[in-house]
Amino acid sequence: MSRVLGEGWALPDLSDWNRAFFTSGALTLQRCQSCGRVQHPPEEVCTSCQGSGFDDFVSTGLGRVESVAVVHHPVHPALADRVPYAIVLVSVADAPGLLITGNVVGTAPEAVRIGDEVRVVFERATDPSNGQVFQIPQWEISG
């Protein structure tokens, strides 16, 4: 899959907290070892119990569109040839209460609806400065 926002668009800065999310090729989320809460974006402290021990939770990658916005005006000149595109909030099926922001691919932006069932897909990108391979989560309509 080509990059949704274009090959020249910035890649995420990797940290110990977000590396699995952006490189594993699976929807890998942060889970608190103390209370079991799955959270995103990853943090140094659990937003539920303030625990500081985490492990990886590998989701099925299924979800539901809870909110959608279709972007028609580029917020940056580099996005001028990418509009319109749909940005969604997805509730992750196996992580109750968790919403993840992302782009919808493979469907006309105006056709994306609240309630659409989605699945995670990954766009591959390589950082030209160091060869780091990214598998960036995006969403496609599944139902």
PyMOL commands that set and color helices and strands:
alter all, ss='L'
color gray80, all
select helices_A, chain A and resi 19-23+77-79+109-111
alter helices_A, ss='H'
color red, helices_A
select strands_A, chain A and resi 28-32+38-39+54-58+62-71+85-92+99-103+117-126+133-141
alter strands_A, ss='S'
color yellow, strands_A
deselect
rebuild
show_as cartoon
